[in-house]
Amino acid sequence: MKLIVGLGNPGSKYNGTRHNVGFDVIDRLANQFAQGEPATTKFDSVLIETRCNGEKTLLMKPQKFMNRSGSPIKQAIAFYKADPELDLLIIVDDIHLPCGSYRLRQGGAPGGHNGLSDISNHFGELDLSRLRIGVDEPGIIPKTDYVLGRFTPEQQEAIEPALEGAVKAAVTWVACGIDEAMNKCNESGKTETRN
């Protein structure tokens, strides 16, 4: 089982916020690969089991708040007896990448992201695959207010193709694994190449 986990905050008031782009990508994957398949609730998450490129794939949106994302993911990994370094992809917003960019990476520090920090607390030093979607630096806006805010019209225009690109990157990861997916997606010309 491959697990694709989008990070976000539960509740309608967070829909469309910068912090919830992980949820947005999961929704798009579900529309593409799991139309008509029912979502279930397990591991404190909303789940859809489907097939992506012939592989059994779990689309997952943890329903605890962002800074408590690690526990639901750990439960799912244990239940499916999956290898977190091979079978888990985490999709997350990144204020250190320009809006409209996305980048696949294996391992690395949480970079101040509360969701990634909590996941690191649960999984330790494992090199987990992450698909980071740029949302721009907050500038003078307090970080929490910024990530929980909605995109400006200019950012919205930039984020749409990035979300579609992130869907393709996730599908490539399922089909090819992280190394080949990084080579294909990070060099596609649609992503920001700085770390």
C-alpha angles and dihedrals in degrees: 000000000000114000120208109187123189115198122220144118121278122240135065094262089069095051111122095014123135091246091058101059088110089062089047092057092048090052090052092048089050091051090051102042108017109039108158094011111124122242116231134196119237137131089027087295144102108246139187120188112207143138122265116188088343094305122119103248134184116209108203137187111182111222097206115092119278096264090056098049096116100073098057091048093048090051092052093047091051094046094052093038088231127165105243093207093053106025106037128082119180118201115203144160118253124200090193093067124069116257109266096034129102134186136191117217138164117222127343136131123303090249093217094305109141094209094051090045092056091046089051089052089056099040102033119203098348117137100240122186115246132187107203121198117201119236099169130252115294094233110191093348113100108259096239093049090047099051091043090050129088128256120270114242090259092050091046089057090051097043097055097070089040091057090050090048090050090054089054091047091052091049090050090050090054092049101039111017128243101296097053092038090054091050093049100039104034092051096044093102091242096089138071109248101202119101 
